[in-house]
Amino acid sequence: MRTTLGPARKLHLDRAARTAGEAFAFDEPDTTPAVKSGTFGSSLLWLSIAAVAILGLGFAF
């Protein structure tokens, strides 16, 4: 009588993977929280940095 170990091996590997996965499982939210937009001061800071960089490039050439 000849038996195949393919299905049994797959069942064993699936069960082992599920058990290992449960050890590292944690609750993860389905959606990521929305990122809050920056404040006016932060935007003003970046705009001033950009203006200085553009003026610096203008003087360099």
PDBQT receptor file of N, H, CA, C and O in Angstrom, charges set to zero:
ATOM      1  N   MET A   1       0.832  -1.157   0.000  1.00  0.00    +0.000 N 
ATOM      2  CA  MET A   1       0.000   0.000   0.000  1.00  0.00    +0.000 C 
ATOM      3  C   MET A   1       0.895   1.245   0.000  1.00  0.00    +0.000 C 
ATOM      4  O   MET A   1       1.856   1.342   0.764  1.00  0.00    +0.000 OA
ATOM      5  N   ARG A   2       0.558   2.175  -0.862  1.00  0.00    +0.000 N 
ATOM      6  H   ARG A   2      -0.222   2.096  -1.483  1.00  0.00    +0.000 HD
ATOM      7  CA  ARG A   2       1.374   3.377  -1.008  1.00  0.00    +0.000 C 
ATOM      8  C   ARG A   2       0.590   4.594  -0.501  1.00  0.00    +0.000 C 
ATOM      9  O   ARG A   2      -0.573   4.785  -0.855  1.00  0.00    +0.000 OA
ATOM     10  N   THR A   3       1.238   5.403   0.323  1.00  0.00    +0.000 N 
ATOM     11  H   THR A   3       2.183   5.247   0.611  1.00  0.00    +0.000 HD
ATOM     12  CA  THR A   3       0.588   6.618   0.831  1.00  0.00    +0.000 C 
ATOM     13  C   THR A   3       1.383   7.834   0.373  1.00  0.00    +0.000 C 
ATOM     14  O   THR A   3       2.588   7.757   0.132  1.00  0.00    +0.000 OA
ATOM     15  N   THR A   4       0.696   8.932   0.262  1.00  0.00    +0.000 N 
ATOM     16  H   THR A   4      -0.283   8.995   0.457  1.00  0.00    +0.000 HD
ATOM     17  CA  THR A   4       1.382  10.176  -0.088  1.00  0.00    +0.000 C 
ATOM     18  C   THR A   4       1.428  11.057   1.149  1.00  0.00    +0.000 C 
ATOM     19  O   THR A   4       0.442  11.169   1.876  1.00  0.00    +0.000 OA
ATOM     20  N   LEU A   5       2.556  11.671   1.381  1.00  0.00    +0.000 N 
ATOM     21  H   LEU A   5       3.358  11.580   0.790  1.00  0.00    +0.000 HD
ATOM     22  CA  LEU A   5       2.719  12.518   2.550  1.00  0.00    +0.000 C 
ATOM     23  C   LEU A   5       2.460  13.995   2.237  1.00  0.00    +0.000 C 
ATOM     24  O   LEU A   5       2.511  14.836   3.135  1.00  0.00    +0.000 OA
ATOM     25  N   GLY A   6       2.185  14.311   0.978  1.00  0.00    +0.000 N 
ATOM     26  H   GLY A   6       2.144  13.628   0.249  1.00  0.00    +0.000 HD
ATOM     27  CA  GLY A   6       1.974  15.698   0.589  1.00  0.00    +0.000 C 
ATOM     28  C   GLY A   6       0.886  16.399   1.373  1.00  0.00    +0.000 C 
ATOM     29  O   GLY A   6       1.167  17.411   2.014  1.00  0.00    +0.000 OA
ATOM     30  N   PRO A   7      -0.354  15.905   1.353  1.00  0.00    +0.000 N 
ATOM     31  CA  PRO A   7      -1.422  16.576   2.091  1.00  0.00    +0.000 C 
ATOM     32  C   PRO A   7      -1.174  16.626   3.602  1.00  0.00    +0.000 C 
ATOM     33  O   PRO A   7      -1.479  17.627   4.249  1.00  0.00    +0.000 OA
ATOM     34  N   ALA A   8      -0.627  15.560   4.155  1.00  0.00    +0.000 N 
ATOM     35  H   ALA A   8      -0.379  14.747   3.629  1.00  0.00    +0.000 HD
ATOM     36  CA  ALA A   8      -0.356  15.541   5.597  1.00  0.00    +0.000 C 
ATOM     37  C   ALA A   8       0.727  16.555   5.955  1.00  0.00    +0.000 C 
ATOM     38  O   ALA A   8       0.636  17.244   6.971  1.00  0.00    +0.000 OA
ATOM     39  N   ARG A   9       1.742  16.637   5.115  1.00  0.00    +0.000 N 
ATOM     40  H   ARG A   9       1.816  16.077   4.290  1.00  0.00    +0.000 HD
ATOM     41  CA  ARG A   9       2.825  17.594   5.366  1.00  0.00    +0.000 C 
ATOM     42  C   ARG A   9       2.297  19.020   5.271  1.00  0.00    +0.000 C 
ATOM     43  O   ARG A   9       2.655  19.869   6.087  1.00  0.00    +0.000 OA
ATOM     44  N   LYS A  10       1.444  19.292   4.274  1.00  0.00    +0.000 N 
ATOM     45  H   LYS A  10       1.154  18.602   3.611  1.00  0.00    +0.000 HD
ATOM     46  CA  LYS A  10       0.886  20.633   4.121  1.00  0.00    +0.000 C 
ATOM     47  C   LYS A  10       0.017  20.992   5.324  1.00  0.00    +0.000 C 
ATOM     48  O   LYS A  10       0.069  22.119   5.815  1.00  0.00    +0.000 OA
ATOM     49  N   LEU A  11      -0.773  20.042   5.793  1.00  0.00    +0.000 N 
ATOM     50  H   LEU A  11      -0.815  19.126   5.395  1.00  0.00    +0.000 HD
ATOM     51  CA  LEU A  11      -1.612  20.276   6.964  1.00  0.00    +0.000 C 
ATOM     52  C   LEU A  11      -0.752  20.572   8.187  1.00  0.00    +0.000 C 
ATOM     53  O   LEU A  11      -1.066  21.464   8.974  1.00  0.00    +0.000 OA
ATOM     54  N   HIS A  12       0.326  19.823   8.340  1.00  0.00    +0.000 N 
ATOM     55  H   HIS A  12       0.581  19.098   7.700  1.00  0.00    +0.000 HD
ATOM     56  CA  HIS A  12       1.218  20.037   9.476  1.00  0.00    +0.000 C 
ATOM     57  C   HIS A  12       1.876  21.416   9.395  1.00  0.00    +0.000 C 
ATOM     58  O   HIS A  12       1.943  22.123  10.400  1.00  0.00    +0.000 OA
ATOM     59  N   LEU A  13       2.361  21.807   8.217  1.00  0.00    +0.000 N 
ATOM     60  H   LEU A  13       2.307  21.233   7.401  1.00  0.00    +0.000 HD
ATOM     61  CA  LEU A  13       3.015  23.103   8.059  1.00  0.00    +0.000 C 
ATOM     62  C   LEU A  13       2.030  24.251   8.259  1.00  0.00    +0.000 C 
ATOM     63  O   LEU A  13       2.371  25.269   8.862  1.00  0.00    +0.000 OA
ATOM     64  N   ASP A  14       0.819  24.087   7.756  1.00  0.00    +0.000 N 
ATOM     65  H   ASP A  14       0.542  23.260   7.267  1.00  0.00    +0.000 HD
ATOM     66  CA  ASP A  14      -0.198  25.128   7.960  1.00  0.00    +0.000 C 
ATOM     67  C   ASP A  14      -0.508  25.299   9.451  1.00  0.00    +0.000 C 
ATOM     68  O   ASP A  14      -0.628  26.422   9.942  1.00  0.00    +0.000 OA
ATOM     69  N   ARG A  15      -0.637  24.183  10.160  1.00  0.00    +0.000 N 
ATOM     70  H   ARG A  15      -0.540  23.271   9.761  1.00  0.00    +0.000 HD
ATOM     71  CA  ARG A  15      -0.936  24.260  11.591  1.00  0.00    +0.000 C 
ATOM     72  C   ARG A  15       0.235  24.875  12.349  1.00  0.00    +0.000 C 
ATOM     73  O   ARG A  15       0.021  25.671  13.263  1.00  0.00    +0.000 OA
ATOM     74  N   ALA A  16       1.457  24.524  11.992  1.00  0.00    +0.000 N 
ATOM     75  H   ALA A  16       1.630  23.877  11.249  1.00  0.00    +0.000 HD
ATOM     76  CA  ALA A  16       2.634  25.084  12.656  1.00  0.00    +0.000 C 
ATOM     77  C   ALA A  16       2.741  26.585  12.388  1.00  0.00    +0.000 C 
ATOM     78  O   ALA A  16       3.070  27.354  13.292  1.00  0.00    +0.000 OA
ATOM     79  N   ALA A  17       2.467  27.004  11.158  1.00  0.00    +0.000 N 
ATOM     80  H   ALA A  17       2.200  26.379  10.424  1.00  0.00    +0.000 HD
ATOM     81  CA  ALA A  17       2.527  28.425  10.826  1.00  0.00    +0.000 C 
ATOM     82  C   ALA A  17       1.455  29.203  11.577  1.00  0.00    +0.000 C 
ATOM     83  O   ALA A  17       1.710  30.313  12.043  1.00  0.00    +0.000 OA
ATOM     84  N   ARG A  18       0.274  28.640  11.698  1.00  0.00    +0.000 N 
ATOM     85  H   ARG A  18       0.067  27.739  11.319  1.00  0.00    +0.000 HD
ATOM     86  CA  ARG A  18      -0.807  29.311  12.413  1.00  0.00    +0.000 C 
ATOM     87  C   ARG A  18      -0.452  29.451  13.894  1.00  0.00    +0.000 C 
ATOM     88  O   ARG A  18      -0.682  30.501  14.494  1.00  0.00    +0.000 OA
ATOM     89  N   THR A  19       0.112  28.387  14.481  1.00  0.00    +0.000 N 
ATOM     90  H   THR A  19       0.300  27.535  13.993  1.00  0.00    +0.000 HD
ATOM     91  CA  THR A  19       0.504  28.442  15.888  1.00  0.00    +0.000 C 
ATOM     92  C   THR A  19       1.608  29.472  16.099  1.00  0.00    +0.000 C 
ATOM     93  O   THR A  19       1.563  30.238  17.062  1.00  0.00    +0.000 OA
ATOM     94  N   ALA A  20       2.597  29.497  15.209  1.00  0.00    +0.000 N 
ATOM     95  H   ALA A  20       2.633  28.874  14.427  1.00  0.00    +0.000 HD
ATOM     96  CA  ALA A  20       3.691  30.467  15.329  1.00  0.00    +0.000 C 
ATOM     97  C   ALA A  20       3.169  31.878  15.128  1.00  0.00    +0.000 C 
ATOM     98  O   ALA A  20       3.609  32.803  15.811  1.00  0.00    +0.000 OA
ATOM     99  N   GLY A  21       2.237  32.055  14.203  1.00  0.00    +0.000 N 
ATOM    100  H   GLY A  21       1.879  31.304  13.649  1.00  0.00    +0.000 HD
ATOM    101  CA  GLY A  21       1.677  33.377  13.953  1.00  0.00    +0.000 C 
ATOM    102  C   GLY A  21       0.891  33.901  15.130  1.00  0.00    +0.000 C 
ATOM    103  O   GLY A  21       0.896  35.103  15.395  1.00  0.00    +0.000 OA
ATOM    104  N   GLU A  22       0.215  33.019  15.841  1.00  0.00    +0.000 N 
ATOM    105  H   GLU A  22       0.210  32.042  15.625  1.00  0.00    +0.000 HD
ATOM    106  CA  GLU A  22      -0.557  33.435  17.009  1.00  0.00    +0.000 C 
ATOM    107  C   GLU A  22       0.360  33.911  18.127  1.00  0.00    +0.000 C 
ATOM    108  O   GLU A  22      -0.036  34.743  18.944  1.00  0.00    +0.000 OA
ATOM    109  N   ALA A  23       1.576  33.392  18.168  1.00  0.00    +0.000 N 
ATOM    110  H   ALA A  23       1.897  32.717  17.504  1.00  0.00    +0.000 HD
ATOM    111  CA  ALA A  23       2.507  33.807  19.208  1.00  0.00    +0.000 C 
ATOM    112  C   ALA A  23       2.930  35.258  19.013  1.00  0.00    +0.000 C 
ATOM    113  O   ALA A  23       3.220  35.958  19.984  1.00  0.00    +0.000 OA
ATOM    114  N   PHE A  24       2.968  35.712  17.762  1.00  0.00    +0.000 N 
ATOM    115  H   PHE A  24       2.733  35.144  16.973  1.00  0.00    +0.000 HD
ATOM    116  CA  PHE A  24       3.411  37.066  17.466  1.00  0.00    +0.000 C 
ATOM    117  C   PHE A  24       2.267  37.985  17.062  1.00  0.00    +0.000 C 
ATOM    118  O   PHE A  24       2.503  39.115  16.635  1.00  0.00    +0.000 OA
ATOM    119  N   ALA A  25       1.051  37.522  17.191  1.00  0.00    +0.000 N 
ATOM    120  H   ALA A  25       0.859  36.604  17.538  1.00  0.00    +0.000 HD
ATOM    121  CA  ALA A  25      -0.097  38.310  16.750  1.00  0.00    +0.000 C 
ATOM    122  C   ALA A  25      -0.369  39.451  17.721  1.00  0.00    +0.000 C 
ATOM    123  O   ALA A  25      -0.171  39.317  18.929  1.00  0.00    +0.000 OA
ATOM    124  N   PHE A  26      -0.819  40.559  17.186  1.00  0.00    +0.000 N 
ATOM    125  H   PHE A  26      -0.980  40.668  16.205  1.00  0.00    +0.000 HD
ATOM    126  CA  PHE A  26      -1.249  41.678  17.999  1.00  0.00    +0.000 C 
ATOM    127  C   PHE A  26      -2.357  42.399  17.263  1.00  0.00    +0.000 C 
ATOM    128  O   PHE A  26      -2.481  42.298  16.043  1.00  0.00    +0.000 OA
ATOM    129  N   ASP A  27      -3.154  43.121  18.012  1.00  0.00    +0.000 N 
ATOM    130  H   ASP A  27      -3.053  43.203  19.004  1.00  0.00    +0.000 HD
ATOM    131  CA  ASP A  27      -4.278  43.841  17.409  1.00  0.00    +0.000 C 
ATOM    132  C   ASP A  27      -3.759  45.052  16.663  1.00  0.00    +0.000 C 
ATOM    133  O   ASP A  27      -3.031  45.875  17.219  1.00  0.00    +0.000 OA
ATOM    134  N   GLU A  28      -4.136  45.155  15.409  1.00  0.00    +0.000 N 
ATOM    135  H   GLU A  28      -4.728  44.487  14.957  1.00  0.00    +0.000 HD
ATOM    136  CA  GLU A  28      -3.721  46.272  14.577  1.00  0.00    +0.000 C 
ATOM    137  C   GLU A  28      -4.972  46.937  14.018  1.00  0.00    +0.000 C 
ATOM    138  O   GLU A  28      -5.847  46.250  13.491  1.00  0.00    +0.000 OA
ATOM    139  N   PRO A  29      -5.074  48.250  14.121  1.00  0.00    +0.000 N 
ATOM    140  CA  PRO A  29      -6.273  48.911  13.598  1.00  0.00    +0.000 C 
ATOM    141  C   PRO A  29      -6.349  48.783  12.082  1.00  0.00    +0.000 C 
ATOM    142  O   PRO A  29      -5.329  48.735  11.394  1.00  0.00    +0.000 OA
ATOM    143  N   ASP A  30      -7.575  48.730  11.580  1.00  0.00    +0.000 N 
ATOM    144  H   ASP A  30      -8.403  48.769  12.139  1.00  0.00    +0.000 HD
ATOM    145  CA  ASP A  30      -7.768  48.585  10.142  1.00  0.00    +0.000 C 
ATOM    146  C   ASP A  30      -7.360  49.840   9.382  1.00  0.00    +0.000 C 
ATOM    147  O   ASP A  30      -6.897  49.760   8.244  1.00  0.00    +0.000 OA
ATOM    148  N   THR A  31      -7.530  50.978  10.000  1.00  0.00    +0.000 N 
ATOM    149  H   THR A  31      -7.906  51.044  10.924  1.00  0.00    +0.000 HD
ATOM    150  CA  THR A  31      -7.176  52.229   9.335  1.00  0.00    +0.000 C 
ATOM    151  C   THR A  31      -6.120  52.947  10.149  1.00  0.00    +0.000 C 
ATOM    152  O   THR A  31      -6.083  52.841  11.375  1.00  0.00    +0.000 OA
ATOM    153  N   THR A  32      -5.267  53.672   9.463  1.00  0.00    +0.000 N 
ATOM    154  H   THR A  32      -5.297  53.759   8.467  1.00  0.00    +0.000 HD
ATOM    155  CA  THR A  32      -4.251  54.447  10.158  1.00  0.00    +0.000 C 
ATOM    156  C   THR A  32      -4.855  55.776  10.581  1.00  0.00    +0.000 C 
ATOM    157  O   THR A  32      -5.703  56.317   9.872  1.00  0.00    +0.000 OA
ATOM    158  N   PRO A  33      -4.443  56.306  11.707  1.00  0.00    +0.000 N 
ATOM    159  CA  PRO A  33      -4.997  57.589  12.143  1.00  0.00    +0.000 C 
ATOM    160  C   PRO A  33      -4.571  58.714  11.199  1.00  0.00    +0.000 C 
ATOM    161  O   PRO A  33      -3.480  58.687  10.630  1.00  0.00    +0.000 OA
ATOM    162  N   ALA A  34      -5.440  59.684  11.050  1.00  0.00    +0.000 N 
ATOM    163  H   ALA A  34      -6.326  59.705  11.512  1.00  0.00    +0.000 HD
ATOM    164  CA  ALA A  34      -5.157  60.802  10.160  1.00  0.00    +0.000 C 
ATOM    165  C   ALA A  34      -4.045  61.657  10.751  1.00  0.00    +0.000 C 
ATOM    166  O   ALA A  34      -3.984  61.882  11.960  1.00  0.00    +0.000 OA
ATOM    167  N   VAL A  35      -3.178  62.121   9.878  1.00  0.00    +0.000 N 
ATOM    168  H   VAL A  35      -3.228  61.938   8.897  1.00  0.00    +0.000 HD
ATOM    169  CA  VAL A  35      -2.078  62.973  10.296  1.00  0.00    +0.000 C 
ATOM    170  C   VAL A  35      -2.591  64.401  10.391  1.00  0.00    +0.000 C 
ATOM    171  O   VAL A  35      -3.213  64.913   9.461  1.00  0.00    +0.000 OA
ATOM    172  N   LYS A  36      -2.325  65.033  11.520  1.00  0.00    +0.000 N 
ATOM    173  H   LYS A  36      -1.820  64.617  12.276  1.00  0.00    +0.000 HD
ATOM    174  CA  LYS A  36      -2.778  66.401  11.695  1.00  0.00    +0.000 C 
ATOM    175  C   LYS A  36      -1.883  67.342  10.892  1.00  0.00    +0.000 C 
ATOM    176  O   LYS A  36      -0.671  67.144  10.813  1.00  0.00    +0.000 OA
ATOM    177  N   SER A  37      -2.485  68.354  10.308  1.00  0.00    +0.000 N 
ATOM    178  H   SER A  37      -3.470  68.515  10.373  1.00  0.00    +0.000 HD
ATOM    179  CA  SER A  37      -1.711  69.311   9.541  1.00  0.00    +0.000 C 
ATOM    180  C   SER A  37      -0.892  70.185  10.485  1.00  0.00    +0.000 C 
ATOM    181  O   SER A  37      -1.251  70.378  11.647  1.00  0.00    +0.000 OA
ATOM    182  N   GLY A  38       0.209  70.705   9.968  1.00  0.00    +0.000 N 
ATOM    183  H   GLY A  38       0.502  70.549   9.024  1.00  0.00    +0.000 HD
ATOM    184  CA  GLY A  38       1.093  71.528  10.772  1.00  0.00    +0.000 C 
ATOM    185  C   GLY A  38       0.464  72.864  11.122  1.00  0.00    +0.000 C 
ATOM    186  O   GLY A  38      -0.576  73.243  10.582  1.00  0.00    +0.000 OA
ATOM    187  N   THR A  39       1.095  73.550  12.010  1.00  0.00    +0.000 N 
ATOM    188  H   THR A  39       1.939  73.242  12.448  1.00  0.00    +0.000 HD
ATOM    189  CA  THR A  39       0.584  74.849  12.423  1.00  0.00    +0.000 C 
ATOM    190  C   THR A  39       1.044  75.919  11.450  1.00  0.00    +0.000 C 
ATOM    191  O   THR A  39       1.873  75.675  10.573  1.00  0.00    +0.000 OA
ATOM    192  N   PHE A  40       0.497  77.091  11.621  1.00  0.00    +0.000 N 
ATOM    193  H   PHE A  40      -0.177  77.290  12.333  1.00  0.00    +0.000 HD
ATOM    194  CA  PHE A  40       0.845  78.208  10.749  1.00  0.00    +0.000 C 
ATOM    195  C   PHE A  40       2.328  78.576  10.908  1.00  0.00    +0.000 C 
ATOM    196  O   PHE A  40       2.997  78.911   9.931  1.00  0.00    +0.000 OA
ATOM    197  N   GLY A  41       2.828  78.511  12.135  1.00  0.00    +0.000 N 
ATOM    198  H   GLY A  41       2.285  78.239  12.929  1.00  0.00    +0.000 HD
ATOM    199  CA  GLY A  41       4.231  78.845  12.391  1.00  0.00    +0.000 C 
ATOM    200  C   GLY A  41       5.177  77.891  11.690  1.00  0.00    +0.000 C 
ATOM    201  O   GLY A  41       6.220  78.307  11.187  1.00  0.00    +0.000 OA
ATOM    202  N   SER A  42       4.827  76.628  11.654  1.00  0.00    +0.000 N 
ATOM    203  H   SER A  42       3.980  76.289  12.064  1.00  0.00    +0.000 HD
ATOM    204  CA  SER A  42       5.664  75.639  10.986  1.00  0.00    +0.000 C 
ATOM    205  C   SER A  42       5.700  75.906   9.483  1.00  0.00    +0.000 C 
ATOM    206  O   SER A  42       6.758  75.821   8.860  1.00  0.00    +0.000 OA
ATOM    207  N   SER A  43       4.549  76.229   8.905  1.00  0.00    +0.000 N 
ATOM    208  H   SER A  43       3.690  76.299   9.411  1.00  0.00    +0.000 HD
ATOM    209  CA  SER A  43       4.496  76.535   7.476  1.00  0.00    +0.000 C 
ATOM    210  C   SER A  43       5.296  77.794   7.168  1.00  0.00    +0.000 C 
ATOM    211  O   SER A  43       5.989  77.867   6.154  1.00  0.00    +0.000 OA
ATOM    212  N   LEU A  44       5.197  78.770   8.038  1.00  0.00    +0.000 N 
ATOM    213  H   LEU A  44       4.633  78.711   8.862  1.00  0.00    +0.000 HD
ATOM    214  CA  LEU A  44       5.941  80.011   7.851  1.00  0.00    +0.000 C 
ATOM    215  C   LEU A  44       7.444  79.753   7.920  1.00  0.00    +0.000 C 
ATOM    216  O   LEU A  44       8.214  80.346   7.165  1.00  0.00    +0.000 OA
ATOM    217  N   LEU A  45       7.853  78.881   8.813  1.00  0.00    +0.000 N 
ATOM    218  H   LEU A  45       7.228  78.399   9.427  1.00  0.00    +0.000 HD
ATOM    219  CA  LEU A  45       9.264  78.529   8.929  1.00  0.00    +0.000 C 
ATOM    220  C   LEU A  45       9.776  77.896   7.643  1.00  0.00    +0.000 C 
ATOM    221  O   LEU A  45      10.836  78.281   7.148  1.00  0.00    +0.000 OA
ATOM    222  N   TRP A  46       9.045  76.937   7.096  1.00  0.00    +0.000 N 
ATOM    223  H   TRP A  46       8.185  76.625   7.497  1.00  0.00    +0.000 HD
ATOM    224  CA  TRP A  46       9.478  76.274   5.875  1.00  0.00    +0.000 C 
ATOM    225  C   TRP A  46       9.478  77.228   4.682  1.00  0.00    +0.000 C 
ATOM    226  O   TRP A  46      10.348  77.143   3.815  1.00  0.00    +0.000 OA
ATOM    227  N   LEU A  47       8.507  78.130   4.639  1.00  0.00    +0.000 N 
ATOM    228  H   LEU A  47       7.800  78.199   5.343  1.00  0.00    +0.000 HD
ATOM    229  CA  LEU A  47       8.487  79.115   3.560  1.00  0.00    +0.000 C 
ATOM    230  C   LEU A  47       9.683  80.049   3.644  1.00  0.00    +0.000 C 
ATOM    231  O   LEU A  47      10.255  80.418   2.619  1.00  0.00    +0.000 OA
ATOM    232  N   SER A  48      10.062  80.430   4.846  1.00  0.00    +0.000 N 
ATOM    233  H   SER A  48       9.597  80.130   5.679  1.00  0.00    +0.000 HD
ATOM    234  CA  SER A  48      11.225  81.301   4.992  1.00  0.00    +0.000 C 
ATOM    235  C   SER A  48      12.515  80.571   4.634  1.00  0.00    +0.000 C 
ATOM    236  O   SER A  48      13.413  81.172   4.045  1.00  0.00    +0.000 OA
ATOM    237  N   ILE A  49      12.625  79.306   4.970  1.00  0.00    +0.000 N 
ATOM    238  H   ILE A  49      11.895  78.817   5.449  1.00  0.00    +0.000 HD
ATOM    239  CA  ILE A  49      13.802  78.521   4.582  1.00  0.00    +0.000 C 
ATOM    240  C   ILE A  49      13.882  78.411   3.062  1.00  0.00    +0.000 C 
ATOM    241  O   ILE A  49      14.966  78.522   2.490  1.00  0.00    +0.000 OA
ATOM    242  N   ALA A  50      12.751  78.195   2.411  1.00  0.00    +0.000 N 
ATOM    243  H   ALA A  50      11.871  78.105   2.877  1.00  0.00    +0.000 HD
ATOM    244  CA  ALA A  50      12.726  78.107   0.952  1.00  0.00    +0.000 C 
ATOM    245  C   ALA A  50      13.106  79.441   0.325  1.00  0.00    +0.000 C 
ATOM    246  O   ALA A  50      13.832  79.471  -0.668  1.00  0.00    +0.000 OA
ATOM    247  N   ALA A  51      12.625  80.544   0.894  1.00  0.00    +0.000 N 
ATOM    248  H   ALA A  51      12.036  80.519   1.701  1.00  0.00    +0.000 HD
ATOM    249  CA  ALA A  51      12.951  81.866   0.349  1.00  0.00    +0.000 C 
ATOM    250  C   ALA A  51      14.442  82.140   0.473  1.00  0.00    +0.000 C 
ATOM    251  O   ALA A  51      15.046  82.664  -0.463  1.00  0.00    +0.000 OA
ATOM    252  N   VAL A  52      15.048  81.800   1.600  1.00  0.00    +0.000 N 
ATOM    253  H   VAL A  52      14.558  81.374   2.360  1.00  0.00    +0.000 HD
ATOM    254  CA  VAL A  52      16.488  81.996   1.782  1.00  0.00    +0.000 C 
ATOM    255  C   VAL A  52      17.272  81.133   0.792  1.00  0.00    +0.000 C 
ATOM    256  O   VAL A  52      18.278  81.580   0.239  1.00  0.00    +0.000 OA
ATOM    257  N   ALA A  53      16.818  79.906   0.569  1.00  0.00    +0.000 N 
ATOM    258  H   ALA A  53      16.001  79.544   1.018  1.00  0.00    +0.000 HD
ATOM    259  CA  ALA A  53      17.512  79.017  -0.369  1.00  0.00    +0.000 C 
ATOM    260  C   ALA A  53      17.421  79.576  -1.786  1.00  0.00    +0.000 C 
ATOM    261  O   ALA A  53      18.408  79.549  -2.522  1.00  0.00    +0.000 OA
ATOM    262  N   ILE A  54      16.265  80.076  -2.173  1.00  0.00    +0.000 N 
ATOM    263  H   ILE A  54      15.464  80.098  -1.575  1.00  0.00    +0.000 HD
ATOM    264  CA  ILE A  54      16.096  80.630  -3.537  1.00  0.00    +0.000 C 
ATOM    265  C   ILE A  54      16.954  81.883  -3.695  1.00  0.00    +0.000 C 
ATOM    266  O   ILE A  54      17.589  82.070  -4.733  1.00  0.00    +0.000 OA
ATOM    267  N   LEU A  55      16.977  82.734  -2.686  1.00  0.00    +0.000 N 
ATOM    268  H   LEU A  55      16.461  82.582  -1.843  1.00  0.00    +0.000 HD
ATOM    269  CA  LEU A  55      17.825  83.939  -2.754  1.00  0.00    +0.000 C 
ATOM    270  C   LEU A  55      19.299  83.542  -2.807  1.00  0.00    +0.000 C 
ATOM    271  O   LEU A  55      20.080  84.157  -3.533  1.00  0.00    +0.000 OA
ATOM    272  N   GLY A  56      19.677  82.532  -2.051  1.00  0.00    +0.000 N 
ATOM    273  H   GLY A  56      19.043  82.033  -1.461  1.00  0.00    +0.000 HD
ATOM    274  CA  GLY A  56      21.061  82.075  -2.079  1.00  0.00    +0.000 C 
ATOM    275  C   GLY A  56      21.462  81.549  -3.445  1.00  0.00    +0.000 C 
ATOM    276  O   GLY A  56      22.574  81.805  -3.906  1.00  0.00    +0.000 OA
ATOM    277  N   LEU A  57      20.577  80.824  -4.093  1.00  0.00    +0.000 N 
ATOM    278  H   LEU A  57      19.673  80.616  -3.718  1.00  0.00    +0.000 HD
ATOM    279  CA  LEU A  57      20.868  80.328  -5.427  1.00  0.00    +0.000 C 
ATOM    280  C   LEU A  57      20.927  81.485  -6.439  1.00  0.00    +0.000 C 
ATOM    281  O   LEU A  57      21.713  81.456  -7.386  1.00  0.00    +0.000 OA
ATOM    282  N   GLY A  58      20.096  82.485  -6.224  1.00  0.00    +0.000 N 
ATOM    283  H   GLY A  58      19.458  82.509  -5.454  1.00  0.00    +0.000 HD
ATOM    284  CA  GLY A  58      20.110  83.655  -7.117  1.00  0.00    +0.000 C 
ATOM    285  C   GLY A  58      21.432  84.409  -7.047  1.00  0.00    +0.000 C 
ATOM    286  O   GLY A  58      21.927  84.883  -8.069  1.00  0.00    +0.000 OA
ATOM    287  N   PHE A  59      21.998  84.524  -5.873  1.00  0.00    +0.000 N 
ATOM    288  H   PHE A  59      21.595  84.139  -5.043  1.00  0.00    +0.000 HD
ATOM    289  CA  PHE A  59      23.283  85.209  -5.705  1.00  0.00    +0.000 C 
ATOM    290  C   PHE A  59      24.453  84.360  -6.172  1.00  0.00    +0.000 C 
ATOM    291  O   PHE A  59      25.499  84.891  -6.545  1.00  0.00    +0.000 OA
ATOM    292  N   ALA A  60      24.281  83.042  -6.152  1.00  0.00    +0.000 N 
ATOM    293  H   ALA A  60      23.431  82.611  -5.848  1.00  0.00    +0.000 HD
ATOM    294  CA  ALA A  60      25.362  82.141  -6.550  1.00  0.00    +0.000 C 
ATOM    295  C   ALA A  60      25.582  82.173  -8.066  1.00  0.00    +0.000 C 
ATOM    296  O   ALA A  60      26.702  81.952  -8.526  1.00  0.00    +0.000 OA
ATOM    297  N   PHE A  61      24.549  82.439  -8.833  1.00  0.00    +0.000 N 
ATOM    298  H   PHE A  61      23.639  82.618  -8.458  1.00  0.00    +0.000 HD
ATOM    299  CA  PHE A  61      24.701  82.419 -10.286  1.00  0.00    +0.000 C 
ATOM    300  C   PHE A  61      24.679  83.799 -10.795  1.00  0.00    +0.000 C 
ATOM    301  O   PHE A  61      24.793  84.014 -12.002  1.00  0.00    +0.000 OA
TER     302      PHE A  61
